[in-house]
């Protein structure tokens, strides 16, 4: 068999352990997809939209820690990859996107469907190049893969339509050299950090995804400093279970205990997090930050000592320098507040919550029609899902309910568009996750708006018989946008969705569709969704007026919400 450019690429992907390539077939990709067809161990996954392909590839990358691969053909096919690739870039997921291009002789002539891929992907990619000669292979491929893996980002390799079938002169095998170093700060920096922490009496930890590989060291640190541990959403996986120090999340999806733990400390130690919301950081405290990326140090809040290095290696060197804190009042207070908040959340998740209230309080509730509480749905899913389930969540209210009611216990995994904040990510990420782990349960928390955007790839799930569980929080709203408008004192506008019966749509497409409109049927419906073989879409009509109160609600937010509600009730006559 001739060793063409296409075979160089495909053979190298197989050697790297890549198992799936996601995309939509098309002219310029034909040599590549044909090479995949004849290659054992590498499967082409034909999606209905390239954005879904990019999300799926990035999901596999995040779950496996290795390279994900997607493809888009000439022009629009490559353009459609862009949003999913931005999500991969923001998540620091190594993804290789192979893009088609017009014939080499036509580049620059404004040929049919021609797009300048090197320009298009300039902002999103850590590496981008167009193959202009077969003799550039395998060198360009090696550079692309090395950049994606070692820099944790997207590499885009563009292959013109007339080059895939050509043969490189260099017949050597590909060599990637992907071993990465584990680093820690030098000793003087560690001494400075220890001095700040030893002088503090109330240290709070803010722990992110970058610390997940150092759980033992982080737990030892929290014990030594008697420090409450605020978790970012990405740190739920790895730090939520069996952790007597954690107090949940901060920010808009967070809780009062986490906000108090941050504000009540006199020192903050950030571990492997680039938590972006500056308004949620405490003021007037000493800050020490540990992060593998030097450019992350101090970019969210000013730091007194920045430690560039792997969290585990850094803490192993730092721990012997720290004094044990005997006073556990700061930790005990934060934990007490957190446990009380959790108990309140459990009451909200009870479908009979309103029926147990009386008088004016019951009359004032938005849920007078006893619509299904999204909290109850999330809690039921948590109860029925496996201990090694993989969860994905759409940006918006679906993520809020997952954050508050789903525990990352056992070997559960969690991914979402938590840096880019894209809509429509949960379902295609679940697609990639299920192919990555065919024997595990994969559960997608889908917003109705997000699911609608890429609804066509339900057919991909059906085609490949992927037993994903798609849980649709069907509140007929863009719920997070509605909440944002109302907190600003604006009446709800443009957020209402004229939804179909998603369960009926799923059934028409060959999936099992289950629709729930009655709170009394919720528990049985969730159980049935998890017991039914094959792909299942659970469409649950939830209360659109349910509000997720942030960890530190402000008077301005409360007043804005009240004003918005008045405006929504009264007719607008311009006054």
Secondary structure as the mmCIF struct_conf table of DSSP 4:
data_model
#
loop_
_struct_conf.conf_type_id
_struct_conf.id
_struct_conf.beg_label_comp_id
_struct_conf.beg_label_asym_id
_struct_conf.beg_label_seq_id
_struct_conf.end_label_comp_id
_struct_conf.end_label_asym_id
_struct_conf.end_label_seq_id
STRN STRN1 UNK A 4 UNK A 4
HELX_RH_AL_P HELX_RH_AL_P1 UNK A 5 UNK A 15
TURN_TY1_P TURN_TY1_P1 UNK A 16 UNK A 17
STRN STRN2 UNK A 20 UNK A 23
HELX_RH_3T_P HELX_RH_3T_P1 UNK A 27 UNK A 29
HELX_RH_AL_P HELX_RH_AL_P2 UNK A 30 UNK A 37
TURN_TY1_P TURN_TY1_P2 UNK A 38 UNK A 38
TURN_TY1_P TURN_TY1_P3 UNK A 40 UNK A 41
STRN STRN3 UNK A 43 UNK A 46
BEND BEND1 UNK A 48 UNK A 49
HELX_RH_AL_P HELX_RH_AL_P3 UNK A 50 UNK A 64
BEND BEND2 UNK A 65 UNK A 66
STRN STRN4 UNK A 68 UNK A 72
TURN_TY1_P TURN_TY1_P4 UNK A 74 UNK A 75
HELX_RH_AL_P HELX_RH_AL_P4 UNK A 76 UNK A 79
TURN_TY1_P TURN_TY1_P5 UNK A 80 UNK A 81
HELX_RH_AL_P HELX_RH_AL_P5 UNK A 82 UNK A 90
TURN_TY1_P TURN_TY1_P6 UNK A 91 UNK A 92
STRN STRN5 UNK A 95 UNK A 101
BEND BEND3 UNK A 102 UNK A 102
HELX_RH_3T_P HELX_RH_3T_P2 UNK A 104 UNK A 106
TURN_TY1_P TURN_TY1_P7 UNK A 107 UNK A 110
TURN_TY1_P TURN_TY1_P8 UNK A 112 UNK A 113
HELX_RH_AL_P HELX_RH_AL_P6 UNK A 117 UNK A 120
TURN_TY1_P TURN_TY1_P9 UNK A 121 UNK A 124
STRN STRN6 UNK A 125 UNK A 131
BEND BEND4 UNK A 133 UNK A 133
HELX_RH_3T_P HELX_RH_3T_P3 UNK A 134 UNK A 136
TURN_TY1_P TURN_TY1_P10 UNK A 137 UNK A 138
HELX_RH_AL_P HELX_RH_AL_P7 UNK A 139 UNK A 151
TURN_TY1_P TURN_TY1_P11 UNK A 152 UNK A 152
BEND BEND5 UNK A 153 UNK A 153
STRN STRN7 UNK A 154 UNK A 160
TURN_TY1_P TURN_TY1_P12 UNK A 161 UNK A 165
STRN STRN8 UNK A 167 UNK A 167
BEND BEND6 UNK A 169 UNK A 169
HELX_LH_PP_P HELX_LH_PP_P1 UNK A 172 UNK A 174
HELX_RH_AL_P HELX_RH_AL_P8 UNK A 187 UNK A 199
BEND BEND7 UNK A 201 UNK A 202
STRN STRN9 UNK A 203 UNK A 207
HELX_RH_3T_P HELX_RH_3T_P4 UNK A 209 UNK A 214
HELX_RH_AL_P HELX_RH_AL_P9 UNK A 215 UNK A 225
TURN_TY1_P TURN_TY1_P13 UNK A 226 UNK A 226
STRN STRN10 UNK A 228 UNK A 231
HELX_RH_3T_P HELX_RH_3T_P5 UNK A 233 UNK A 235
HELX_RH_AL_P HELX_RH_AL_P10 UNK A 236 UNK A 239
BEND BEND8 UNK A 240 UNK A 240
TURN_TY1_P TURN_TY1_P14 UNK A 241 UNK A 242
TURN_TY1_P TURN_TY1_P15 UNK A 244 UNK A 245
STRN STRN11 UNK A 246 UNK A 246
BEND BEND9 UNK A 251 UNK A 251
TURN_TY1_P TURN_TY1_P16 UNK A 252 UNK A 253
HELX_RH_AL_P HELX_RH_AL_P11 UNK A 256 UNK A 263
TURN_TY1_P TURN_TY1_P17 UNK A 264 UNK A 264
BEND BEND10 UNK A 266 UNK A 266
STRN STRN12 UNK A 267 UNK A 271
BEND BEND11 UNK A 272 UNK A 272
HELX_RH_3T_P HELX_RH_3T_P6 UNK A 278 UNK A 280
BEND BEND12 UNK A 281 UNK A 281
BEND BEND13 UNK A 283 UNK A 285
STRN STRN13 UNK A 286 UNK A 291
BEND BEND14 UNK A 292 UNK A 292
HELX_RH_3T_P HELX_RH_3T_P7 UNK A 294 UNK A 296
TURN_TY1_P TURN_TY1_P18 UNK A 297 UNK A 298
BEND BEND15 UNK A 299 UNK A 301
BEND BEND16 UNK A 304 UNK A 304
STRN STRN14 UNK A 305 UNK A 308
BEND BEND17 UNK A 309 UNK A 309
HELX_RH_AL_P HELX_RH_AL_P12 UNK A 311 UNK A 318
HELX_RH_3T_P HELX_RH_3T_P8 UNK A 319 UNK A 321
HELX_LH_PP_P HELX_LH_PP_P2 UNK A 322 UNK A 324
HELX_RH_AL_P HELX_RH_AL_P13 UNK A 329 UNK A 348
TURN_TY1_P TURN_TY1_P19 UNK A 349 UNK A 349
TURN_TY1_P TURN_TY1_P20 UNK A 351 UNK A 353
HELX_RH_3T_P HELX_RH_3T_P9 UNK A 354 UNK A 356
HELX_RH_AL_P HELX_RH_AL_P14 UNK A 359 UNK A 364
BEND BEND18 UNK A 366 UNK A 366
TURN_TY1_P TURN_TY1_P21 UNK A 368 UNK A 369
HELX_LH_PP_P HELX_LH_PP_P3 UNK A 371 UNK A 371
STRN STRN15 UNK A 372 UNK A 372
HELX_LH_PP_P HELX_LH_PP_P4 UNK A 373 UNK A 373
HELX_RH_AL_P HELX_RH_AL_P15 UNK A 374 UNK A 384
BEND BEND19 UNK A 385 UNK A 385
TURN_TY1_P TURN_TY1_P22 UNK A 387 UNK A 388
STRN STRN16 UNK A 390 UNK A 393
TURN_TY1_P TURN_TY1_P23 UNK A 395 UNK A 396
HELX_RH_AL_P HELX_RH_AL_P16 UNK A 397 UNK A 405
TURN_TY1_P TURN_TY1_P24 UNK A 410 UNK A 411
STRN STRN17 UNK A 413 UNK A 416
TURN_TY1_P TURN_TY1_P25 UNK A 418 UNK A 420
BEND BEND20 UNK A 423 UNK A 424
HELX_RH_AL_P HELX_RH_AL_P17 UNK A 425 UNK A 436
TURN_TY1_P TURN_TY1_P26 UNK A 437 UNK A 439
BEND BEND21 UNK A 440 UNK A 440
STRN STRN18 UNK A 442 UNK A 447
HELX_RH_AL_P HELX_RH_AL_P18 UNK A 448 UNK A 453
TURN_TY1_P TURN_TY1_P27 UNK A 454 UNK A 454
HELX_RH_3T_P HELX_RH_3T_P10 UNK A 455 UNK A 457
HELX_RH_AL_P HELX_RH_AL_P19 UNK A 458 UNK A 463
TURN_TY1_P TURN_TY1_P28 UNK A 464 UNK A 465
STRN STRN19 UNK A 469 UNK A 474
BEND BEND22 UNK A 476 UNK A 476
STRN STRN20 UNK A 477 UNK A 477
HELX_RH_AL_P HELX_RH_AL_P20 UNK A 479 UNK A 487
TURN_TY1_P TURN_TY1_P29 UNK A 488 UNK A 489
HELX_LH_PP_P HELX_LH_PP_P5 UNK A 490 UNK A 492
BEND BEND23 UNK A 494 UNK A 494
STRN STRN21 UNK A 496 UNK A 496
HELX_RH_AL_P HELX_RH_AL_P21 UNK A 502 UNK A 508
TURN_TY1_P TURN_TY1_P30 UNK A 509 UNK A 510
BEND BEND24 UNK A 511 UNK A 511
STRN STRN22 UNK A 512 UNK A 516
HELX_RH_3T_P HELX_RH_3T_P11 UNK A 519 UNK A 521
HELX_RH_AL_P HELX_RH_AL_P22 UNK A 522 UNK A 531
BEND BEND25 UNK A 532 UNK A 534
STRN STRN23 UNK A 536 UNK A 541
STRN STRN24 UNK A 542 UNK A 542
TURN_TY1_P TURN_TY1_P31 UNK A 544 UNK A 545
TURN_TY1_P TURN_TY1_P32 UNK A 551 UNK A 552
HELX_RH_AL_P HELX_RH_AL_P23 UNK A 555 UNK A 569
BEND BEND26 UNK A 570 UNK A 570
#
